[in-house]
Amino acid sequence: MNKSEGYSNFIADTVINQISETSLEAEVSDRWSIGGTANGGYSMALAAKALSKVLPHKDPLSISGHYLDRVEPGPLLIEVEPLKVGKSISTANVKLIQNSIEKIRFIGSFTDFSHAKGETYMYRQAPDFPPIEECIKVPFKKGFSPNLELQIKKMYTKDSVWWEETSLENNAELNLYMSWPNDEPYDLFSIILFLDATTPPIFNRIGARGWVPTISLASYIRSIPSEGPLRVVAKTQFLIDGYLEEDREIWDSEGKLVGTSRQIAKLRLPKN
């Protein structure tokens, strides 16, 4: 993808400025926030872009983070610690710092997908979604919906209308198409954002109640996405003592798996 292509707001809001060999800075935008806190996938995309500047390999392959504190709109310091540079993979630690406080700690491995080769087996095919024209767009409610919802086009299948048809008989699963607002092309950093950009799938079972803050998130890029709407599956299978996992898969329009993630989060319900 040409550097000038893509969704303009995402490009503008993920600019990374290098101030030394391993120190960088960014400006966290409110456009990707949920209740005043930067979305975890957006924070991860900032860390990944910083890694891409520092490491000799430029394509994110695997990145995981522990979310220690809220990242808020405003200046952000990013400190990178290279750990190993190999022939096909480079790995480094990343700290996201605001007001002299470490907010998130990441570790990421980067590669070059243009040189990737090896055996490929698909033991499961892409999910079979109904046509996008039959899917439903979530309504945006000012003062209730996160700012993030204005930046990504989401079309949910009829079994995933979490904002109105929740039931304890539902699976805690969401199926949806996802793309940029005007179908702009994706890069690998877009996929990192999208891997944490769905509504918590538990809401399809219990309704949009409470808050589900991220404790840890691991995202994996599997291939370069083709143009066209992405098919996203997000599910939770276990909620134990208030802690849950969120697993996500992203498939492109050609049926390729382009990204997966697993998140551990805490379901915080309002007190009665």
N, C-alpha and C positions, 0 to 999 in steps of 0.2 A: 504494500500500500504506500502510495506517495505520502510524504510527511504532511503535505498541505491538505490531504483528504481526511474525511472523517467528520464527526459531529463537533461543530465549532466550540460549543460550551465545554465539552470534555477536553478538547485540545487546550483551550485557554486555562481551564481550571486544574490542569496537571502539568503546568510548566515547572520545570526543575532548573534552578540556577546553581551552578557549581562554584563554590567559594574557596575550595582547596581541593587537594587530591581526593580526600575522603569525606569532606563536609559539603553539604548542599542545603539549599533552602527552597521553600515553596510557600504559597499563600493558599490556605485552605478556604475553599468557597462554601458559602451557605447553601448553594444550589443542590448539594448532595447530602443534606443533613436530614436527620430524623429527630425531632424534638430538640434541635439545637446542637446535636452531636453528629459529627461526620460519620456517614455510613462506613461500615467496616471494609467493604469492598473498595470504596473510594480511597480510604486510607492505605489499603494494600496496594492499589494502583499507583499511588504516589511513591510508596517505597520501591515498587518494582521499576518505575521509571528512573529513580535514583540509582538503583542497582545497574540498570542498563547503561547509564552514563559512566559508571566507575569500572565495571567489569568488561573484559575483552569480548565475552559472549553477550549478545544483545537481546536474546529471546527468552522470556520467562518460561521455565519448565515446571518448577515446584517452588511454592512460597508458603510459609506458615507463620502465624503470629499469635502472640499472647497479648490480649488487650487489657492493659493495666489500669487505664484511666481514660476519661473522655477526651477525644480530640475535637476541638471547637474551631469555628471559623477564625482565621487570623494567621499570623506568621508561624512557620513550622521549620524547625531545624532538623536535618536528617544526617545522621552519622553512620557511615558505612565502614565495616571492618572486614576486608577480604580474608577468607580463610584458606581457600585453595583454588588455584587456577590450573586446570588440566587441559588436555587436548580438545575434548568435546564438551566439558562442563566446568563452569566456575561457580564457586559458592562463597557467600558472605553473610555476615550479620548486619542488621540494620536497626537503628534506634530512631524513633520519631519523638522529638522533644519539643515541648511548648512551655514557656515560662520556667525554663531550667528543670522541668520535670519530665522524666521519661514516660511517655504515654503508651507506646506499643513497642514490643520487641519482635522483629521478624528475622527469619533465616530463609535465604532464597538460593536456588540453584538455577543457573542460566545456561542456555545452549545456543546453537545455530540451527534452526529447523531446515534451512536450505541444504544443509549437509547431512540431515538425518536419513539413515537407511537401516534396514533390518527386516526381520520377519514381521508380518502383520496378520493377526487373526481377530475376527469379530465374532465373539461367542453369543452376542445378542445384538439385534438390529435396533435402529432408531425407533422411538415410540411412534405409534400410529395415531396422529391427531386428526380431528375433523378439519375441514378447510377453514382457513383463517377468517373467512367471511361469516362463518357460523359461530365465531367466538365473541366474547363480550369484553368490552373495555371497562375497567374499574372507574367509577366516577370520582372526580377530584373534588374534595370538600375542603374549602379554605378554612384553616384553623384546626382541621382534623387530619387531613392527608399530609404525609411528609413532603417536603420540597422535592425530594428525589423523584416522586411520581410524575412531576412535570417534565423530567429530562429523558424518560425512557418510555417507549410505547409498549404496552403490555395488553395482550388479548388472551383472556382466560377461556378455557373450555368450560362447557356448561356444568361439569361436575366439580368445578373449582371456583364457583362464585362465592367466595368466602365472606363477602361483605353483606350478604343478604340471606343465604340459604345454608347456614351452618347447622350441624346436627351431630349429636354424639354417635350417630350411626355412620357418619362420614369417615373416610380415611383422613388422616392428617397429611394430605398430599395435595399438591397444586400442579396443574399442567397448563402451560401457557406458551404463546409465541412472544418473543421479545425482540425489539429492534430499536434503533435510534429514531427520533421523531419523524424525520423525513427520509428514512431508509438509507442514511449515510453509511459508508462502508465501515467495517470493524477492523481494529487491530488487536493484537494479543492482550493489550492492556484493557481494552473494552471488555474482553472476556473475563478478566480478573474482576472487574466491577460487577458484571452481570452475574457472576457466581455467588454474589451476596446481595442481589438486588430484588429478589422476590419478597413478597410478604411472608412472614413466618408460616410455614404450612400447618402448624398447630391451630391457626385461626380458622381453617376450614372445618375444624371439629368443634372448637369451643367459642368461636366468634372473635371479633377484634377487641379483645379485652387485655388490658395490661401492657406489658413491655417485655421484650425478649432480648436483653443485652448479650453481646458476644463475649465469651470467655476466651476461646481459642478458635482459630480458623485456619484450615489448610486447603490451598487451591492448587490445582494441577492443570496445566495446559497440555492438551494431547495432540492438537494439530492446528494448522492455520485455517480459519473459517472462510467458507465461500460466501458470496453475496446472497442475500435473501433472508427472510425471517428465521430466527433461531428457535428451536423447540427446547423448552426448559421443563424439567421435572424436578420438583422439590418435595421431599418427604421427611416426616418424623415417624419413627416406629416405636420409640421408647421415651416415656416421660416418667422419671423416677425421682421422687423427693424434690420435685421442682426443676430438675436438670433434664435437658433434652438434647438430642442430636438433630441436625438438619443436614441431609444429604442432597446434593444437587448435581444434575447432569445437564450439559448443554450440547445439542446436536445441531449441525448446520443444515441448510436447505438440500444438500446432496446426501444427507444421511451419515455424515462423518461425526464421530464424537470429538468435540473440540475442547471440552473442559469438564472437570469434576471438582467437587469440593465436599468437605465435611466440617461442620461447625459444632462446637459444644456451647450451649447457651443456658441461661437461667430464665425460667418463666416467672415473671413477677406480676402477680395479680393485685388489683386494687384491694385495699383493706375494707372490710364491711363496716 
